[in-house]
């Protein structure tokens, strides 16, 4: 047995208990129980990072932005790193003696190899200047370990799932890879104390004007009440056909992407991308939509306006997807990709009832409920607001005032339940041309984090957009 496989004993005999590092033998390769080989890691880089941090406070500041405790492979390096960060966070000086003292207080000094090991870390690097270079190596190895772990988990999901769960497994696999690539970990439960501290801290920042508002809708009064569309929220814009819900959704997207440079994607299941582009051009240039479909109506002056608009739009972060029969899985995959590549800030889906799941379901209502819940989870996962447009049933047309209500949301009560904000679009002049012509009520029928209200906007059908009423309009209404 002297010759042959050096791992032979590990597979069957005395070393089978070794699942972590061997104390005092940093660098001793240890097989991983799942993969039957040593996971990627670099002990020298880990030691060099810690040595640099013990030598320089600047190195701690830079390295702490690049790697976390879990990026270290050796448990004792994790413990030392945490002690350094604890001292640094408490605005204490950091060196080998003080870290040794901190570890001794926690009862961890002997576990990491004693004070001598800390001094050997400092001696292992000539200068702290390269700490970030070593930190990058540590981080890259950690990513590789995460890839292996995610791959194993995905393989286990594939083996254990039933055939009917295939799409769910694909979604879980995508979520696993997305989570790994952005470096997030699943959140665990938290004690109430730190959570309340965070909430009060946010309030303090809000008062001092340090907190950015959500994604601006472009409408004065709506932004005032909502503070913008908030990350993680599902916002439903609902209305009867031809009321202008698509127009309002596009207005939100135009405000975010064209006027505030926030990456936005519109999934248009109803209109083609050319139709959608014509609406956006019309709204931005004030050239009537009908003129964009008749060559004779485009005068040289209008061409000039269109060319100026084109120059402004070249690098606008607005994406349009009009793929037919778009499935929920496709939407999620595309949003995750855009979040990684372009820092996605807003998603608009037009409209909910046109989405398909591509699988057998008991009822259409159940299918729409699934979409609704999945979009809310997507908003939370990507930390972006998701605006879902939705049809209303015929309820408003049965009432004398024709005003829509929350209960009119079509095909599912769960849309109402999952949504954080629900806007119902109502135009009185649609039913009676003499009733407040050119005006629209945007009824905020649900607002999870604040008051509900009705907003009065002007509807400019010719150029396909809504617009704020003059400032004094509200006072005139109340007189």
C-alpha positions as CSV (number, residue, x, y, z in Angstrom):
1,X,0.0,0.0,0.0
2,X,3.0,2.3,0.0
3,X,2.6,3.0,-3.6
4,X,-0.7,3.8,-5.4
5,X,-3.6,6.2,-4.6
6,X,-2.7,8.6,-1.8
7,X,-6.4,9.0,-1.1
8,X,-7.0,5.2,-0.6
9,X,-7.1,5.4,3.2
10,X,-9.4,8.4,3.1
11,X,-12.0,6.5,1.2
12,X,-12.3,3.6,3.6
13,X,-10.2,4.0,6.7
14,X,-8.8,6.2,9.4
15,X,-8.9,9.6,7.7
16,X,-12.6,9.4,6.8
17,X,-13.5,11.8,9.7
18,X,-11.4,14.7,8.2
19,X,-14.0,17.1,6.7
20,X,-12.2,20.4,7.4
21,X,-8.6,21.7,7.7
22,X,-6.1,19.9,9.9
23,X,-5.0,22.1,12.7
24,X,-1.5,23.4,12.3
25,X,-1.3,22.0,8.8
26,X,-2.6,24.8,6.7
27,X,-2.6,23.7,3.1
28,X,-3.1,20.1,3.8
29,X,-5.5,19.0,1.0
30,X,-8.8,17.7,2.4
31,X,-11.2,15.9,0.3
32,X,-14.8,17.1,0.1
33,X,-17.4,14.5,1.0
34,X,-19.7,15.5,-1.9
35,X,-17.2,15.9,-4.8
36,X,-14.6,13.3,-3.8
37,X,-11.8,15.9,-4.4
38,X,-10.4,19.0,-2.8
39,X,-12.5,22.1,-3.5
40,X,-10.7,25.1,-5.1
41,X,-8.9,27.3,-2.6
42,X,-5.6,29.1,-2.1
43,X,-4.2,29.0,1.4
44,X,-1.2,31.3,0.5
45,X,-3.6,34.0,-0.8
46,X,-5.8,33.7,2.3
47,X,-2.8,34.1,4.5
48,X,-1.4,37.0,2.5
49,X,-4.8,38.8,2.7
50,X,-5.0,38.5,6.4
51,X,-1.3,39.5,6.8
52,X,-1.9,42.6,4.7
53,X,-5.0,43.5,6.8
54,X,-3.0,43.1,10.0
55,X,-0.4,45.6,8.6
56,X,-2.6,48.3,7.2
57,X,-6.0,49.8,8.1
58,X,-6.4,51.0,4.5
59,X,-6.1,47.3,3.4
60,X,-8.9,46.4,5.8
61,X,-11.2,49.0,4.3
62,X,-10.5,47.9,0.7
63,X,-10.5,44.1,1.3
64,X,-13.8,44.2,3.3
65,X,-15.5,45.7,0.3
66,X,-14.3,42.8,-1.9
67,X,-14.7,39.6,0.2
68,X,-16.8,38.3,3.1
69,X,-16.1,35.7,5.8
70,X,-17.5,32.9,3.8
71,X,-15.0,33.5,1.0
72,X,-12.3,32.0,3.1
73,X,-11.9,28.2,2.8
74,X,-10.0,27.6,6.0
75,X,-12.2,27.9,9.1
76,X,-9.4,29.5,11.2
77,X,-8.9,32.2,8.5
78,X,-12.6,32.9,8.7
79,X,-12.3,33.3,12.5
80,X,-9.3,35.7,12.2
81,X,-11.0,37.7,9.4
82,X,-14.1,38.2,11.5
83,X,-12.0,39.3,14.5
84,X,-10.2,41.9,12.3
85,X,-13.6,43.2,10.9
86,X,-15.1,43.4,14.4
87,X,-12.2,45.6,15.6
88,X,-12.3,47.7,12.5
89,X,-16.1,48.2,12.7
90,X,-15.7,49.4,16.3
91,X,-13.1,52.0,15.1
92,X,-10.4,50.2,17.1
93,X,-6.8,49.9,15.9
94,X,-5.8,46.6,14.4
95,X,-2.6,44.7,14.6
96,X,-1.5,41.1,15.5
97,X,-1.4,41.7,19.2
98,X,-4.9,43.4,19.4
99,X,-6.4,40.7,17.2
100,X,-4.9,38.0,19.4
101,X,-6.4,39.7,22.4
102,X,-9.8,39.9,20.7
103,X,-9.6,36.2,19.8
104,X,-8.6,35.3,23.3
105,X,-11.6,37.2,24.7
106,X,-13.9,35.0,22.4
107,X,-12.0,31.8,23.3
108,X,-10.8,31.3,19.8
109,X,-7.0,32.1,20.0
110,X,-5.9,28.5,20.4
111,X,-8.2,27.3,17.7
112,X,-6.5,29.5,15.1
113,X,-3.0,28.4,16.1
114,X,-2.2,31.0,18.8
115,X,-0.5,34.4,18.6
116,X,2.5,32.9,16.8
117,X,0.3,32.1,13.8
118,X,-1.0,35.7,13.6
119,X,2.7,37.0,13.7
120,X,3.5,34.4,10.9
121,X,0.7,35.9,8.8
122,X,2.3,39.4,9.0
123,X,5.7,37.9,8.2
124,X,4.3,36.1,5.1
125,X,3.8,39.4,3.2
126,X,6.4,42.0,2.5
127,X,3.9,44.8,2.0
128,X,0.1,45.4,2.4
129,X,0.0,47.1,-1.0
130,X,-1.0,43.8,-2.7
131,X,-3.8,42.9,-0.3
132,X,-6.6,43.6,-2.8
133,X,-4.8,41.4,-5.4
134,X,-4.8,38.5,-3.0
135,X,-8.3,39.2,-2.0
136,X,-9.4,38.9,-5.6
137,X,-7.8,35.4,-5.7
138,X,-9.6,34.4,-2.5
139,X,-12.9,35.7,-4.0
140,X,-12.5,33.9,-7.3
141,X,-11.8,30.6,-5.5
142,X,-14.9,31.1,-3.4
143,X,-17.0,31.6,-6.6
144,X,-15.7,28.4,-8.0
145,X,-16.7,26.5,-4.8
146,X,-20.1,28.2,-5.0
147,X,-20.4,27.0,-8.7
148,X,-19.6,23.4,-7.6
149,X,-22.1,23.6,-4.7
150,X,-24.8,25.1,-7.0
151,X,-24.2,22.5,-9.6
152,X,-24.5,19.6,-7.1
153,X,-27.7,21.1,-5.8
154,X,-29.2,21.5,-9.3
155,X,-28.2,17.9,-10.1
156,X,-30.0,16.7,-6.9
157,X,-33.1,18.7,-7.9
158,X,-33.1,17.1,-11.3
159,X,-32.8,13.6,-9.9
160,X,-35.5,14.0,-7.2
161,X,-38.1,15.9,-9.2
162,X,-41.1,14.4,-11.0
163,X,-41.6,15.0,-14.7
164,X,-44.4,17.5,-14.1
165,X,-42.1,19.6,-12.0
166,X,-39.5,20.2,-14.7
167,X,-40.2,23.9,-15.2
168,X,-40.1,24.5,-11.5
169,X,-36.7,22.8,-11.3
170,X,-35.4,25.0,-14.2
171,X,-36.7,28.1,-12.3
172,X,-35.0,27.0,-9.1
173,X,-31.8,26.3,-10.9
174,X,-31.8,29.7,-12.5
175,X,-32.5,31.3,-9.1
176,X,-29.6,29.3,-7.6
177,X,-27.2,30.5,-10.4
178,X,-28.4,34.1,-10.2
179,X,-28.0,34.2,-6.4
180,X,-24.5,32.7,-6.7
181,X,-23.4,35.2,-9.5
182,X,-24.5,38.3,-7.5
183,X,-22.9,37.0,-4.4
184,X,-26.0,37.0,-2.3
185,X,-26.8,34.5,0.4
186,X,-30.2,33.4,1.5
187,X,-31.3,35.6,4.4
188,X,-31.7,33.8,7.7
189,X,-34.1,34.9,10.5
190,X,-33.1,38.1,12.4
191,X,-33.7,39.2,16.0
192,X,-36.1,42.2,16.3
193,X,-33.5,44.5,17.9
194,X,-31.1,44.9,14.9
195,X,-34.2,45.0,12.5
196,X,-35.7,48.0,14.5
197,X,-32.3,49.6,14.5
198,X,-32.1,49.4,10.7
199,X,-35.7,50.8,10.4
200,X,-34.8,53.8,12.6
201,X,-31.5,54.3,10.8
202,X,-33.5,54.4,7.5
203,X,-35.8,57.0,9.0
204,X,-32.9,59.1,10.1
205,X,-31.4,59.0,6.6
206,X,-34.8,59.8,5.1
207,X,-35.0,62.9,7.3
208,X,-31.5,64.0,6.3
209,X,-32.3,63.5,2.6
210,X,-29.7,60.7,2.3
211,X,-32.1,58.0,1.0
212,X,-32.9,57.9,-2.7
213,X,-36.5,57.8,-3.7
214,X,-37.9,55.0,-5.7
215,X,-38.2,54.9,-9.4
216,X,-40.0,58.1,-10.5
217,X,-43.3,57.7,-12.3
218,X,-43.1,61.1,-13.9
219,X,-46.4,62.3,-12.3
220,X,-46.1,64.9,-9.5
221,X,-48.9,63.8,-7.2
222,X,-48.3,60.1,-7.6
223,X,-44.6,60.4,-6.8
224,X,-45.5,62.6,-3.8
225,X,-47.7,59.9,-2.3
226,X,-45.6,56.8,-3.2
227,X,-42.1,58.4,-3.1
228,X,-41.6,56.6,-6.4
229,X,-42.1,53.0,-7.3
230,X,-40.2,51.1,-4.6
231,X,-37.8,48.1,-5.1
232,X,-39.4,44.8,-4.4
233,X,-42.9,46.1,-5.0
234,X,-45.5,44.6,-7.4
235,X,-47.5,47.5,-8.9
236,X,-50.7,46.6,-10.8
237,X,-52.1,49.0,-13.3
238,X,-55.6,47.8,-14.3
239,X,-58.4,49.1,-16.5
240,X,-61.1,48.1,-19.0
241,X,-59.9,47.8,-22.7
242,X,-58.9,51.1,-24.3
243,X,-58.9,53.0,-21.0
244,X,-55.1,53.7,-21.3
245,X,-53.5,51.2,-18.9
246,X,-50.8,50.4,-21.5
247,X,-50.2,54.1,-22.0
248,X,-49.7,54.6,-18.2
249,X,-47.4,51.7,-18.1
250,X,-45.3,53.1,-20.9
251,X,-45.4,56.5,-19.2
252,X,-43.8,55.0,-16.1
253,X,-41.1,53.3,-18.3
254,X,-40.4,56.5,-20.2
255,X,-40.0,58.5,-17.0
256,X,-37.5,55.9,-15.5
257,X,-35.4,55.2,-18.6
258,X,-35.5,58.3,-20.8
259,X,-35.7,61.0,-18.2
260,X,-33.8,59.4,-15.2
261,X,-31.5,57.0,-17.0
262,X,-32.7,53.9,-15.1
263,X,-32.6,50.6,-17.0
264,X,-36.1,49.5,-17.8
265,X,-37.6,46.6,-19.8
266,X,-41.1,46.5,-21.2
267,X,-42.5,43.0,-22.0
268,X,-45.2,43.8,-24.6
269,X,-47.4,40.8,-25.0
270,X,-50.1,42.8,-26.7
271,X,-48.4,45.3,-29.1
272,X,-45.5,44.8,-31.4
273,X,-42.2,46.5,-30.7
274,X,-42.8,48.9,-33.7
275,X,-46.2,49.9,-32.3
276,X,-44.7,50.5,-28.9
277,X,-41.9,52.5,-30.4
278,X,-44.4,54.7,-32.3
279,X,-46.2,55.4,-29.0
280,X,-43.0,56.4,-27.3
281,X,-41.9,58.6,-30.2
282,X,-45.3,60.3,-30.3
283,X,-45.3,60.9,-26.5
284,X,-41.7,62.2,-26.5
285,X,-41.9,64.4,-29.6
286,X,-45.6,65.5,-29.4
287,X,-46.1,64.4,-33.0
288,X,-49.6,62.8,-33.2
289,X,-49.5,59.0,-33.3
290,X,-51.7,59.0,-36.5
291,X,-49.1,61.2,-38.3
292,X,-46.4,58.5,-37.7
293,X,-48.5,56.1,-39.8
294,X,-49.0,58.5,-42.7
295,X,-45.8,59.6,-44.6
296,X,-47.5,62.8,-45.9
297,X,-48.0,64.2,-42.4
298,X,-44.3,64.2,-41.6
299,X,-43.1,67.8,-42.5
300,X,-39.5,68.8,-42.6
301,X,-39.9,70.4,-39.1
302,X,-41.3,67.1,-37.8
303,X,-38.4,65.2,-39.4
304,X,-36.1,67.6,-37.6
305,X,-37.8,66.8,-34.3
306,X,-37.6,63.1,-35.0
307,X,-33.9,63.2,-35.8
308,X,-33.1,65.1,-32.6
309,X,-35.1,62.6,-30.6
310,X,-33.2,59.7,-32.3
311,X,-29.9,61.3,-31.3
312,X,-31.1,61.5,-27.7
313,X,-32.3,57.9,-27.7
314,X,-29.2,56.3,-29.0
315,X,-27.9,55.2,-25.6
316,X,-31.2,55.2,-23.6
317,X,-31.4,52.2,-21.2
318,X,-34.9,51.1,-22.4
319,X,-35.4,47.5,-23.6
320,X,-38.5,46.2,-25.4
321,X,-39.4,42.5,-25.7
322,X,-42.4,41.5,-27.8
323,X,-41.8,37.8,-28.1
324,X,-45.0,35.9,-28.7
325,X,-46.4,33.5,-26.1
326,X,-44.0,34.7,-23.5
327,X,-43.8,32.3,-20.6
328,X,-43.2,33.3,-17.0
329,X,-39.9,31.4,-17.1
330,X,-38.6,33.4,-20.0
331,X,-39.5,36.7,-18.3
332,X,-37.7,35.8,-15.1
333,X,-34.6,34.6,-17.0
334,X,-34.4,37.8,-19.1
335,X,-34.9,40.0,-16.0
336,X,-32.2,38.2,-14.1
337,X,-29.8,38.6,-17.0
338,X,-30.6,42.4,-17.4
339,X,-30.1,42.9,-13.6
340,X,-26.6,41.4,-13.9
341,X,-25.6,43.1,-17.1
342,X,-27.3,46.5,-16.9
343,X,-28.5,47.0,-13.3
344,X,-32.2,46.7,-14.1
345,X,-34.4,49.2,-12.2
346,X,-37.9,48.7,-13.5
347,X,-40.0,45.9,-15.2
348,X,-43.3,46.6,-17.0
349,X,-45.4,43.7,-18.2
350,X,-48.3,44.4,-20.7
351,X,-50.4,42.5,-19.7
352,X,-50.8,39.8,-17.1
353,X,-53.7,37.9,-18.6
354,X,-51.7,37.3,-21.9
355,X,-48.9,35.4,-20.2
356,X,-48.7,31.7,-20.7
357,X,-47.3,29.1,-18.3
358,X,-46.8,26.4,-21.0
359,X,-48.2,23.7,-18.7
360,X,-51.5,22.1,-17.8
361,X,-53.4,23.9,-15.0
362,X,-56.7,23.2,-13.4
363,X,-58.1,26.7,-14.2
364,X,-57.2,30.0,-15.8
365,X,-57.7,31.6,-12.4
366,X,-55.1,29.4,-10.8
367,X,-52.7,30.1,-13.6
368,X,-53.1,33.9,-13.3
369,X,-52.7,33.5,-9.5
370,X,-49.4,31.7,-10.1
371,X,-48.2,34.5,-12.4
372,X,-49.1,37.1,-9.8
373,X,-47.3,35.4,-7.0
374,X,-44.2,34.7,-9.1
375,X,-44.0,38.4,-10.2
376,X,-44.1,39.5,-6.6
377,X,-41.3,37.1,-5.8
378,X,-39.3,38.3,-8.8
379,X,-39.6,41.9,-7.6
380,X,-38.3,40.9,-4.2
381,X,-35.5,38.7,-5.6
382,X,-34.2,41.4,-8.0
383,X,-35.1,44.3,-5.7
384,X,-36.8,46.2,-8.5
385,X,-40.5,47.4,-8.9
386,X,-42.5,45.2,-11.3
387,X,-45.4,46.9,-12.9
388,X,-48.0,44.4,-14.2
389,X,-50.8,45.6,-16.3
390,X,-54.1,43.8,-15.9
391,X,-57.6,43.6,-17.4
392,X,-60.7,44.4,-15.3
393,X,-63.9,42.4,-15.7
394,X,-67.2,44.0,-16.8
395,X,-68.1,45.1,-13.2
396,X,-67.6,48.9,-13.8
397,X,-70.0,48.8,-16.8
398,X,-72.7,47.4,-14.6
399,X,-72.5,50.4,-12.2
400,X,-74.1,53.8,-12.8
401,X,-70.9,55.8,-12.3
402,X,-68.8,53.2,-14.2
403,X,-66.0,53.6,-11.7
404,X,-63.7,50.6,-11.3
405,X,-63.2,48.9,-8.0
406,X,-60.5,46.6,-6.6
407,X,-62.9,43.7,-6.8
408,X,-63.1,44.1,-10.6
409,X,-59.6,42.7,-11.1
410,X,-60.1,39.9,-13.7
411,X,-59.6,36.2,-13.2
412,X,-57.9,36.3,-9.8
413,X,-58.3,37.6,-6.3
414,X,-54.6,36.9,-5.7
415,X,-53.6,39.8,-7.9
416,X,-55.2,42.1,-5.4
417,X,-53.6,40.1,-2.6
418,X,-50.0,40.1,-4.0
419,X,-49.9,43.7,-5.2
420,X,-48.4,46.4,-3.1
421,X,-50.0,49.2,-5.1
422,X,-53.0,49.0,-7.4
423,X,-53.8,51.8,-9.9
424,X,-57.2,51.6,-11.6
425,X,-57.5,53.8,-14.8
426,X,-60.8,55.5,-15.3
427,X,-61.8,57.9,-18.1
428,X,-65.3,59.3,-17.7
429,X,-65.3,60.7,-21.3
430,X,-64.9,57.2,-22.6
431,X,-68.5,56.5,-21.7
432,X,-69.8,60.1,-22.1
433,X,-67.9,62.5,-24.3
434,X,-69.3,65.5,-22.4
435,X,-68.2,64.1,-19.0
436,X,-64.8,65.8,-18.1
437,X,-63.4,65.5,-21.7
438,X,-59.6,64.8,-21.8
439,X,-59.4,64.0,-18.1
440,X,-58.6,60.7,-16.3
441,X,-58.8,59.4,-12.8
442,X,-56.0,57.2,-11.6
443,X,-57.6,55.6,-8.6
444,X,-55.0,54.2,-6.1
445,X,-57.3,51.5,-4.8
446,X,-54.5,49.8,-2.7
447,X,-51.4,51.1,-1.2
448,X,-49.7,48.7,1.2
449,X,-47.4,51.3,2.7
450,X,-49.5,54.4,2.8
451,X,-52.8,56.2,2.1
452,X,-55.0,55.5,-1.0
453,X,-55.9,58.5,-3.2
454,X,-57.4,59.4,-6.5
455,X,-55.1,61.3,-8.9
456,X,-56.4,63.5,-11.7
457,X,-54.4,63.5,-14.9
458,X,-54.9,64.8,-18.4
459,X,-55.2,62.1,-21.1
460,X,-53.6,63.1,-24.4
461,X,-54.9,60.4,-26.7
462,X,-53.4,61.9,-29.8
463,X,-49.9,61.6,-28.5
464,X,-50.5,58.5,-26.4
465,X,-49.6,59.8,-22.9
466,X,-51.0,61.0,-19.6
467,X,-49.9,64.4,-18.2
468,X,-50.0,66.2,-14.8
469,X,-52.9,68.6,-14.4
470,X,-51.9,72.3,-13.7
471,X,-51.0,72.9,-10.1
472,X,-54.1,74.9,-9.3
473,X,-56.5,72.2,-10.8
474,X,-57.1,70.5,-7.4
475,X,-58.1,73.8,-5.7
476,X,-60.5,74.6,-8.5
477,X,-62.1,71.2,-8.0
478,X,-62.6,71.9,-4.3
479,X,-64.2,75.3,-4.7
